[in-house]
Amino acid sequence: MAGRLIRVAAQDRQRIDFELDGAPCSALEGDTVLVAVLTNVSQLRESEFGDGPRAGFCLMGACQDCWMWTQQGERVRACTTVIQPGMRVSTNPPSEEIWPIRAS
């Protein structure tokens, strides 16, 4: 997987393993979900409004562009949520049973 972000500094922090859409990935301790995901892949998610891939916009929790989901169905802002060891995040909303609101 080719990431959108390339880490050039602060590489001496502890490695953290997490899952993205079921695939094993790694991040560094203290990374936000946004940084963790974008150092592994090129986008956070597809827009629910049909205008293509999203990778975050404001990077400070104001724009609503970086919503992702945990395996339990919880929505998280990728830019303000710190990645946790073993965290399972998804680029797509979970099933209708867990998350009833979906864009068509």
Secondary structure, DSSP 8 states (H G I E B T S, - for coil): ---SS---S-TTS-EEEEEETTEEEEEETT-BHHHHHHTTSS-SEE-TTSS-EE--SSSSSSS---EEEETTS-EEETTTSB--TT-EEESS---TTT------
